[in-house]
Amino acid sequence: MQFFKDAAGQLYAFEDDVQVTGAPGALIFTGPQGVRLDVPGTLISAPAPAPGAPSAAPVAWQQHQAQAARAVRAAEAIALRCFMAGQAFPAAWQTYALSLRASVAAPSGTPGVLPVAPAEPPGV
């Protein structure tokens, strides 16, 4: 596991297959499939929590779900704009929104792995 924290002291944990590049304070996190993770780039490296210390996983997962919920709302806005423009909602956006909704609905998981939004459809 790799551990990082934000300016407020919130702990983030990532599996070892997550690649971290960039300079401290401007980090880029990339998942095992090469997808850039939607996490704050301002995280800094942190030591592993002491054994028996309270876990930050539930809080981190709730933050992940909140990010996913915001992204779902943005995807729904794209769907509405497509509808109003008389265009079909693109399949890439449908897949993206379904993936986000799965994160929002899941009771737990690995935080920080949100898909990257597709390019906005032209004309909407």
Order of alpha helices (4+ residues) and beta strands (2+ residues): beta-beta-beta-beta-beta-alpha-alpha
